Amino acid sequence: MTALLYLLGVVLFVLAILVSIGLHELGHMIPAKAFGAKVTQYFIGFGPTVWSKRVGETEYGVKAIPLGGYVKIVGMLPPGAEELAEPAGFDEQGQPVFRVRQSNTGMFTQLISDARTAEWELVQPGDEDRLFYRLPPWKKIVVMAGGPTVNIAIALAIFLPLFATYGNPNDPRIVPEVAEVSACVVPAAEDQRVCREDDPVAPAYAAGLEPGDEFVSFNGVPVTDWEVLQEQIRSNDDGRAEIVIRRDGVEQTVVTNTMVTARPTSTDDETLTEVGFLGVTPVAELTTGGLGYTVGQMGEMTVNTLSAMVELPQKVFGVAKAIVGLEERDREGPVSIVGGGRLAGEAVSYELTPSTDKVAFMLMLIAGFNFFIGMFNFVPLLPLDGGHIAGAAYEWVRRGVARVRRRPDPGHVDVARLLPVAYVVGMALLVMGVVLIVGDLVVPVSLRG
């Protein structure tokens, strides 16, 4: 049963990502078609074609490797300088047809020329006014931004109802109420182990505190939040503790003595310090909120995602070192779709996790992947969508400046000149993707450590 649930989690996650990829590509294709551009292919996946069907001028299909997708819009690259285009006769309407003449002056020039030639082999008579590079800059931006915007919209569509009902798992609010009472005091390094006969009884257990008790005051100090109570407990050392609690709506006082033991300074600092200890675990409530709260949280996610993207090469290098055994895998580091599937499988198959929590984790995982994919695609580097957006924005600004200064139209921005950069970035992304996939197979991140 556990194996079946694990498989179910993996399949659900992969299907959700494939749907997200399909919607991402629709975000490109729909505005492209609406603006009159010619779209010849819409595919989910890469590699060998598993299934395809042509509808009108567009071939729709699925490929064997579900690690992305693409929409083929004819005329992404302009023909370049006039000296690179030469006459190739006339079409059926008597209009002149040009072909791109390959240049052999240098490796990068050859790459660019070959790319132009491959692009223009798809141009048919009558396509002249339907080429992508001929679109106004703002339309190019809409087309290229459509894909990643869809991913961010998917994330919002998941986060909004989840945060409004279940709450935000990444934004817990600790309240001064007893969730659990420790029966004994164990060393911090052995936390979570079963009590032994020689372990001292925890002060809270000795005082008779129970789950659900609400703290009102501690040694006369009103308890307004958990931080206040924790500070009072830690500074009390092994002194007398007079605690006012509210149980079933009735206030009562219990008396005990806190115990000195070594505990981490904070959740971010594991340095052990001798402090007072009571032996209770507080209730952690998930913060809930509507549209404003969700947008605010996604704003914080944006900052964190940008920081993560800057550190991505270093993090992936850490995964590579973990693969060969030089260091442990960072549980907070990046994972591929393979790692995401494994996490989804673990979450769904873990018997002790309530079903509601399993659903929430799956939704957070899917939304998180979509948000990162959307943000990552806005990076202004080819071959990412952001590279095309940056080129179109530059063209828009350059033409606007020319109009203001009453100078001739400078024409289209030749993004083909950036293809060497695109090849380098594409190769880097491929290498990082392979490292993450291998890492998720060899040294996978686990929910249970």
C-alpha positions, -999 to +999 in steps of 0.1 A: +000+000+000+028+024+009+046+017-024+013+024-043+009+057-024+045+066-032+039+059-069+007+079-067+025+109-053+052+108-079+026+104-108+004+133-095+034+156-092+047+148-126+013+152-142+009+186-124+043+197-138+034+186-173+001+205-171+021+235-159+045+232-188+016+229-212-001+260-198+033+278-200+036+271-237-001+282-242+009+315-226+033+319-255+012+304-283-022+321-276-010+357-278+014+348-307-016+335-327-037+365-316-011+389-330-009+371-363+024+353-359+028+319-374+030+290-349+041+257-365+046+235-334+033+232-298+051+204-279+053+192-243+086+175-237+118+170-257+134+142-277+115+116-298+079+124-306+054+101-288+023+115-303+014+145-325-015+158-345-017+187-370-045+211-366-044+238-393-009+251-396+002+240-361+014+205-350+005+196-314+022+168-297+040+151-268+077+141-267+094+114-247+114+134-222+091+154-199+116+181-189+101+211-207+083+221-238+084+246-266+063+265-291+078+271-326+071+307-338+084+313-373+107+342-377+122+345-343+155+356-358+158+385-383+177+380-416+205+402-404+224+426-425+214+430-461+247+417-474+238+383-458+205+380-477+206+373-514+177+371-540+162+336-545+136+343-572+100+353-568+070+337-551+036+329-566+024+364-561+055+378-578+071+391-546+109+387-543+121+360-520+154+362-502+176+335-487+202+339-460+237+334-474+260+316-449+292+333-439+323+314-430+343+342-412+347+328-377+331+302-355+305+325-339+296+341-371+291+307-386+269+296-357+248+327-361+246+323-399+236+286-395+209+295-370+195+322-394+195+297-423+177+271-402+151+297-391+144+309-426+140+275-441+107+275-423+095+307-439+070+300-466+056+324-493+030+346-477+047+345-442+065+378-446+040+398-425+036+369-399+073+367-388+079+371-351+107+396-354+084+419-374+059+423-345+059+456-326+082+453-295+053+454-271+037+425-288+069+405-286+071+413-249+035+401-244+042+368-263+075+360-244+062+371-210+030+351-214+047+318-205+064+326-172+034+349-163+012+318-165+035+299-141+033+327-116-005+329-121-007+291-114+013+297-082-010+325-071-041+303-079-028+276-056-014+298-028-045+320-025-071+294-015-044+274+004-033+303+026-069+315+031-081+281+044-053+258+055-028+285+062+008+291+052+032+262+063+061+286+058+046+312+082+037+295+115+026+316+144+038+303+178+011+308+205+015+304+243-005+273+245+006+238+253+007+214+224+028+187+241+042+180+275+076+163+278+075+135+304+113+138+311+143+159+304+167+145+277+199+160+263+194+183+233+215+160+211+191+131+219+159+150+214+128+129+204+141+097+221+120+077+245+124+085+282+146+062+304+143+054+341+172+076+350+160+107+331+147+135+354+110+143+353+102+174+333+090+203+354+058+208+333+049+171+337+055+173+374+032+204+376+004+186+358+003+208+327-018+193+299-021+199+261-046+228+255-035+248+286-032+285+278-005+305+296-017+336+313+013+346+334+047+334+346+059+345+380+036+375+378+047+385+343+017+386+318+023+362+289+014+381+257+032+358+233+055+327+232+087+348+230+078+365+264+071+331+280+103+315+266+124+344+278+109+341+313+115+303+315+151+305+302+161+333+326+144+315+356+173+290+358+162+264+385+140+288+404+104+286+416+079+290+388+043+302+396+023+297+364-012+309+358-029+289+331-064+289+315-079+254+312-114+249+297-119+286+302-111+286+339-079+302+353-058+282+378-023+284+393+003+257+392+037+258+410+069+240+400+106+246+396+123+250+363+154+230+356+187+241+342+198+222+310+218+229+279+196+240+250+202+256+215+203+294+217+177+296+189+163+278+159+190+294+138+219+290+163+225+255+176+251+266+201+241+251+235+236+273+265+226+265+301+191+279+305+159+273+325+137+245+311+100+238+316+093+210+291+064+221+269+060+224+232+039+254+221+011+253+196+021+264+161-007+279+142-004+285+105-010+321+095-040+326+072-048+355+049-065+365+017-053+382-015-033+409+002-015+385+025-008+361-004+006+388-027+028+400+002+041+364+008+048+360-030+067+393-028+090+378-001+092+346-022+104+368-051+133+382-030+142+347-018+140+333-053+163+360-068+188+353-040+185+315-047+191+321-084+223+340-077+235+311-055+223+284-079+256+276-095+273+273-061+244+252-048+246+229-078+283+225-073+276+215-037+252+188-051+280+176-074+304+173-045+277+154-026+274+129-055+310+120-052+309+119-014+329+150-006+301+165+015+265+159+026+236+170+004+220+202+015+184+195+024+175+231+017+193+231-017+177+229-052+161+198-066+151+187-101+117+175-112+130+140-101+137+152-066+103+169-065+087+137-075+105+118-048+094+144-022+058+141-034+060+103-031+073+105+004+047+130+015+018+110+001+031+076+014+040+087+050+013+070+071+016+093+101+009+125+081-028+136+081-044+136+046-050+173+048-013+179+055-004+157+025-026+176+002-012+209+015+024+198+010+016+186-026+000+219-034+029+239-019+054+218-039+036+223-072+031+260-066+067+264-055+080+248-087+057+270-108+068+301-091+105+293-095+100+283-132+082+316-138+107+338-121+137+319-136+124+324-171+123+361-166+161+362-162+172+385-191+195+360-208+189+339-239+177+312-244+153+321-215+122+340-222+137+370-204+164+372-230+138+378-257+119+402-235+151+422-229+158+423-266+123+435-274+124+461-246+157+474-259+143+477-294+112+496-281+134+520-262+158+525-291+130+532-315+114+556-291+146+575-286+150+577-324+115+591-328+121+617-301+154+627-316+138+627-351+162+602-364+156+573-388+141+541-374+171+520-362+151+488-371+149+455-354+173+444-327+193+415-340+190+390-311+208+365-333+241+382-324+235+370-288+233+334-298+268+326-286+257+338-252+225+316-255+246+286-263+268+291-233+238+297-210+220+268-225+249+245-219+253+257-183+216+250-177+219+216-192+249+207-170+232+220-139+200+201-148+219+168-153+238+173-120+205+179-101+189+149-116+219+126-108+220+141-073+183+133-068+189+097-079+222+091-060+219+114-029+183+124-028+168+149-004+144+133+020+116+148+041+127+126+071+164+135+069 
